[in-house]
Amino acid sequence: MDSLLDFTGKVATITGVASGFGKLLAEDLGSRGCSLVIGDINLEGLKATEQSLIDKGVSVKALQTDVSQEQDIKNMTNTAMAQFGRIDMAINNAGVAHTPMPSHELDEQIFDTQMNVNVKSIMFGMKYQIPAMLSQGGGHILNVSSLAGLGAAPKGGAYSAAKHAVIGLSKTAAVEYAKHGVRVNTICPFYSPTAILDVDGYNTEESRAFLAKGCPMKRLADPQEVVNTMVLMLSPGNSYMTGQSIAVDGGVTAF
């Protein structure tokens, strides 16, 4: 295996693995020799992913995880350290969207959900992942933001605010811990047909075709395309990148 894509002996934690990016990334890293601690609030989907990985010979531990709860995030980190003795990579991937609506119609519940799931998951994740990495001399945190974290997201105001916050937290941590060997980056995908789009307003063929029109490639991102970029960002050879927010967007930000 090419050394740039060889994760043999590495340990990663990944949230949101019941489907979508998280599931694909767990399978990809596992196939490249990485040991995993995986989490998701969806127990059935989590167990299915875990069994799939076990069947392929991957060393994996699954924990039902509500990423809005600090203790659950702490448990993932503690489990990785107890089971494998280190965390080389932490991928904070879990997130939720909301039904599209103009900003003046957003309510407190929608905003709170976005902050609790999309922002607290990053804050709590790094709170425990960074000390673990400092204790071993370094590591890499990859936080999943969105193209909505880099610019406007009409009718997605609360989601956009949360994903902007992900980038702010990530860039700040990247600067704070760079000299200690802990790197922090974010990936910012365009719309992709994963479970996050299974909300009213995004879950029909017509609505997704409309979203695709906003992309120069005139299509949504295939989930595997996004995960391929995540793997490249996590590559052991990608050791000088930190504080970056990488758009995987079919050319949207080129305008």
C-alpha positions as CSV (number, residue, x, y, z in Angstrom):
1,M,0.0,0.0,0.0
2,D,1.2,3.5,-0.8
3,S,2.6,5.0,2.4
4,L,0.6,8.2,1.8
5,L,-2.6,6.2,2.2
6,D,-1.4,3.6,4.7
7,F,-3.1,4.0,8.1
8,T,-1.7,0.8,9.6
9,G,-1.3,1.2,13.4
10,K,-3.2,4.4,13.5
11,V,-6.2,5.0,15.7
12,A,-9.2,7.2,14.9
13,T,-12.5,8.2,16.5
14,I,-15.4,9.0,14.2
15,T,-18.8,10.3,15.0
16,G,-21.9,10.0,12.8
17,V,-21.1,6.6,11.5
18,A,-24.5,5.1,11.0
19,S,-24.6,6.3,7.4
20,G,-23.2,8.9,5.0
21,F,-19.7,10.3,5.3
22,G,-19.0,8.7,8.7
23,K,-19.8,5.2,7.6
24,L,-17.9,5.4,4.4
25,L,-14.9,7.0,6.1
26,A,-14.9,4.3,8.8
27,E,-14.9,1.6,6.1
28,D,-12.1,3.3,4.1
29,L,-9.8,3.9,7.1
30,G,-10.5,0.5,8.4
31,S,-9.5,-1.1,5.1
32,R,-6.3,0.8,5.3
33,G,-5.3,-0.6,8.7
34,C,-6.7,1.9,11.1
35,S,-8.3,0.9,14.4
36,L,-11.5,2.7,15.2
37,V,-13.8,4.0,17.9
38,I,-17.1,4.9,16.3
39,G,-20.2,6.6,17.6
40,D,-23.7,7.5,16.6
41,I,-27.0,8.2,18.3
42,N,-28.7,5.8,15.9
43,L,-27.9,2.5,17.7
44,E,-29.2,0.3,14.9
45,G,-27.2,2.0,12.2
46,L,-24.1,2.1,14.5
47,K,-24.3,-1.6,15.2
48,A,-24.7,-2.3,11.5
49,T,-21.5,-0.3,10.7
50,E,-19.7,-2.0,13.5
51,Q,-20.6,-5.5,12.3
52,S,-19.6,-4.6,8.8
53,L,-16.2,-3.5,10.0
54,I,-15.7,-6.6,12.2
55,D,-16.6,-8.8,9.2
56,K,-13.8,-7.1,7.3
57,G,-11.3,-7.7,10.1
58,V,-11.2,-4.2,11.4
59,S,-10.4,-3.6,15.1
60,V,-13.3,-1.4,16.2
61,K,-15.3,-0.4,19.3
62,A,-18.8,1.2,18.9
63,L,-20.5,3.5,21.4
64,Q,-23.9,4.9,21.2
65,T,-23.1,8.6,21.2
66,D,-25.3,11.8,21.5
67,V,-22.8,14.4,20.4
68,S,-24.7,17.1,22.1
69,Q,-23.8,15.6,25.4
70,E,-20.4,16.3,26.8
71,Q,-20.1,13.0,28.7
72,D,-20.8,10.9,25.6
73,I,-18.0,12.7,23.7
74,K,-15.7,12.2,26.7
75,N,-16.6,8.5,26.8
76,M,-15.5,8.1,23.1
77,T,-12.1,9.6,23.8
78,N,-11.6,7.7,27.1
79,T,-12.5,4.5,25.3
80,A,-10.0,5.0,22.5
81,M,-7.3,5.7,25.0
82,A,-8.2,2.7,27.2
83,Q,-8.6,0.3,24.2
84,F,-5.8,1.4,21.9
85,G,-3.6,3.7,24.0
86,R,-3.7,6.7,21.6
87,I,-5.8,8.8,19.2
88,D,-4.0,9.7,16.0
89,M,-7.1,11.2,14.3
90,A,-10.4,12.5,15.5
91,I,-13.1,13.1,12.9
92,N,-16.0,15.1,14.3
93,N,-18.5,14.4,11.6
94,A,-22.0,14.1,13.1
95,G,-24.4,16.9,12.2
96,V,-28.0,17.8,11.4
97,A,-29.7,20.3,9.0
98,H,-33.1,22.0,9.4
99,T,-36.0,22.5,7.2
100,P,-35.3,25.4,4.8
101,M,-36.9,28.7,5.9
102,P,-36.1,32.4,5.7
103,S,-34.2,33.9,8.6
104,H,-37.1,35.8,10.1
105,E,-39.0,32.5,10.6
106,L,-36.3,30.7,12.5
107,D,-37.2,29.8,16.1
108,E,-35.3,29.1,19.3
109,Q,-35.8,25.4,19.1
110,I,-34.2,25.2,15.6
111,F,-31.3,27.4,16.6
112,D,-30.7,25.5,19.8
113,T,-30.7,22.1,18.0
114,Q,-28.1,23.5,15.5
115,M,-25.9,24.8,18.3
116,N,-26.3,21.7,20.4
117,V,-25.5,19.1,17.7
118,N,-23.3,20.9,15.2
119,V,-21.3,23.2,17.5
120,K,-21.2,21.5,20.9
121,S,-20.0,18.3,19.2
122,I,-17.0,20.1,17.9
123,M,-16.3,22.0,21.2
124,F,-16.7,19.0,23.4
125,G,-14.8,16.8,20.9
126,M,-11.8,19.0,20.9
127,K,-12.0,19.5,24.6
128,Y,-11.1,15.9,25.2
129,Q,-9.3,15.0,21.9
130,I,-6.7,17.7,22.2
131,P,-5.3,16.7,25.7
132,A,-5.1,13.1,24.5
133,M,-3.1,14.2,21.5
134,L,-0.9,16.5,23.6
135,S,-0.1,13.5,25.8
136,Q,1.3,11.6,22.9
137,G,3.0,14.4,21.0
138,G,0.5,15.2,18.3
139,G,-2.5,14.2,16.3
140,H,-5.0,15.4,13.7
141,I,-8.5,16.6,14.2
142,L,-10.8,16.9,11.1
143,N,-14.1,18.7,11.7
144,V,-16.9,18.5,9.2
145,S,-18.3,21.9,8.4
146,S,-20.1,22.8,5.2
147,L,-20.0,25.1,2.3
148,A,-22.7,26.9,4.4
149,G,-19.8,27.6,6.8
150,L,-17.9,29.6,4.2
151,G,-20.7,31.8,2.9
152,A,-24.4,32.5,2.8
153,A,-26.9,29.6,2.9
154,P,-30.3,31.1,1.9
155,K,-33.1,29.6,4.0
156,G,-30.5,27.8,6.1
157,G,-29.5,30.5,8.5
158,A,-29.2,28.6,11.7
159,Y,-27.3,25.8,10.0
160,S,-25.0,28.3,8.4
161,A,-24.4,30.0,11.7
162,A,-23.5,26.7,13.3
163,K,-21.2,25.6,10.5
164,H,-19.4,29.0,10.6
165,A,-18.9,28.4,14.3
166,V,-17.3,25.0,13.4
167,I,-14.7,26.8,11.3
168,G,-14.1,29.5,13.9
169,L,-13.5,26.9,16.7
170,S,-11.3,24.9,14.3
171,K,-9.1,27.7,13.2
172,T,-8.6,28.9,16.7
173,A,-7.6,25.5,18.0
174,A,-5.3,25.1,15.0
175,V,-3.4,28.2,16.0
176,E,-3.3,27.4,19.7
177,Y,-1.9,23.9,19.4
178,A,0.1,24.0,16.1
179,K,3.5,24.2,18.0
180,H,2.5,21.1,20.0
181,G,1.9,18.9,16.9
182,V,-1.9,19.0,17.0
183,R,-3.4,19.9,13.7
184,V,-7.0,21.0,13.1
185,N,-8.7,21.3,9.7
186,T,-12.2,21.4,8.4
187,I,-13.8,20.0,5.3
188,C,-16.7,22.0,3.7
189,P,-18.7,20.0,1.3
190,F,-21.5,21.1,-1.1
191,Y,-24.8,19.4,-0.8
192,S,-24.6,15.6,-0.9
193,P,-27.4,13.0,-0.7
194,T,-26.7,11.8,2.8
195,A,-29.1,11.5,5.8
196,I,-28.5,15.2,6.6
197,L,-30.7,16.1,3.6
198,D,-33.6,13.9,4.8
199,V,-35.6,16.9,6.0
200,D,-38.6,18.5,4.4
201,G,-37.5,20.8,1.6
202,Y,-34.4,18.8,0.7
203,N,-35.7,15.2,0.5
204,T,-37.3,15.2,-3.0
205,E,-35.8,14.6,-6.4
206,E,-37.1,18.0,-7.4
207,S,-35.5,19.9,-4.5
208,R,-32.2,18.2,-5.0
209,A,-32.2,18.9,-8.7
210,F,-32.8,22.6,-7.8
211,L,-29.8,22.5,-5.4
212,A,-27.6,21.0,-8.1
213,K,-28.3,23.9,-10.5
214,G,-26.3,26.1,-8.2
215,C,-23.1,24.1,-8.8
216,P,-21.0,24.5,-11.9
217,M,-20.8,20.7,-12.3
218,K,-24.7,20.7,-12.1
219,R,-24.8,17.9,-9.7
220,L,-24.6,17.1,-6.0
221,A,-21.5,15.7,-4.5
222,D,-21.3,11.9,-4.3
223,P,-20.6,11.0,-0.7
224,Q,-17.6,8.9,-1.6
225,E,-16.1,11.9,-3.4
226,V,-16.2,13.9,-0.1
227,V,-14.8,10.9,1.8
228,N,-12.0,10.6,-0.7
229,T,-10.9,14.1,0.2
230,M,-11.2,13.4,3.9
231,V,-8.8,10.5,3.5
232,L,-6.4,12.6,1.6
233,M,-6.6,15.3,4.3
234,L,-6.0,12.7,7.0
235,S,-3.0,11.1,5.1
236,P,0.1,10.6,7.3
237,G,1.9,12.5,4.6
238,N,-0.3,15.6,4.9
239,S,1.6,16.8,7.9
240,Y,2.0,20.5,7.3
241,M,-1.7,21.5,6.8
242,T,-3.5,23.0,9.7
243,G,-6.1,25.7,10.2
244,Q,-7.5,25.1,6.7
245,S,-11.1,24.9,5.5
246,I,-11.2,22.9,2.4
247,A,-14.2,23.3,0.0
248,V,-15.3,20.2,-1.9
249,D,-18.0,21.9,-3.9
250,G,-17.9,21.2,-7.7
251,G,-16.7,24.7,-8.3
252,V,-19.2,26.7,-6.3
253,T,-16.7,28.9,-4.5
254,A,-14.9,29.6,-7.8
255,F,-17.5,32.2,-8.7
